[in-house]
């Protein structure tokens, strides 16, 4: 799948839905894998990217720091 095709798949999702899905993934990974698992860190980072894209740099920075802790 090309990046263009991937972008096309994401367009129908609204911003609130993206936040909801990333948050759900993080909750599941925290519950099932624990706070220190690399996939949990990946979800924390993804949530940081969401806030970064929305311009909430302070929240993004906090999440990025959690992801590497």
C-alpha positions as CSV (number, residue, x, y, z in Angstrom):
1,X,0.0,0.0,0.0
2,X,1.4,3.4,-0.9
3,X,1.4,6.4,1.4
4,X,-1.2,8.0,-0.8
5,X,-3.5,5.1,-0.4
6,X,-3.0,5.1,3.3
7,X,-3.8,8.8,3.4
8,X,-7.0,8.1,1.5
9,X,-8.1,5.6,4.1
10,X,-7.7,8.1,6.9
11,X,-9.5,11.0,5.3
12,X,-13.0,9.8,6.1
13,X,-12.2,9.7,9.9
14,X,-12.9,12.9,11.7
15,X,-10.4,14.3,14.2
16,X,-12.4,13.3,17.2
17,X,-12.7,9.7,16.0
18,X,-8.9,9.5,15.5
19,X,-8.3,10.7,19.1
20,X,-10.8,8.2,20.3
21,X,-9.2,5.3,18.5
22,X,-5.7,6.2,19.6
23,X,-6.9,6.6,23.2
24,X,-8.6,3.2,23.1
25,X,-5.4,1.6,21.7
26,X,-3.4,3.1,24.6
27,X,-5.9,2.0,27.2
28,X,-5.9,-1.6,25.9
29,X,-2.1,-1.7,25.7
30,X,-1.7,-0.3,29.2
31,X,-4.2,-2.9,30.6
32,X,-2.9,-5.9,28.6
33,X,0.9,-5.1,28.2
34,X,1.7,-2.8,31.1
35,X,3.1,0.7,31.2
36,X,6.7,-0.2,30.3
37,X,6.0,-2.3,27.2
38,X,7.3,-0.9,23.9
39,X,3.9,-1.1,22.2
40,X,2.4,1.0,25.0
41,X,5.1,3.5,24.5
42,X,4.3,3.5,20.8
43,X,0.6,4.3,21.6
44,X,1.7,7.1,23.9
45,X,3.9,8.5,21.2
46,X,1.0,8.3,18.7
47,X,-1.2,10.3,21.1
48,X,1.6,12.8,21.3
49,X,1.6,13.1,17.5
50,X,-2.1,13.7,17.6
51,X,-1.7,16.6,20.0
52,X,1.3,17.9,18.1
53,X,-0.7,18.0,14.8
54,X,-3.5,19.8,16.6
55,X,-1.0,22.5,17.9
56,X,-1.1,21.5,21.5
57,X,2.7,21.3,21.9
58,X,2.8,21.2,25.7
59,X,0.6,18.2,25.8
60,X,2.5,16.6,23.0
61,X,5.8,17.2,24.8
62,X,4.5,15.6,28.0
63,X,3.4,12.5,26.1
64,X,6.6,12.2,24.1
65,X,8.5,12.3,27.4
66,X,6.2,9.6,28.8
67,X,6.9,7.5,25.7
68,X,10.6,7.5,26.2
69,X,10.6,7.1,30.0
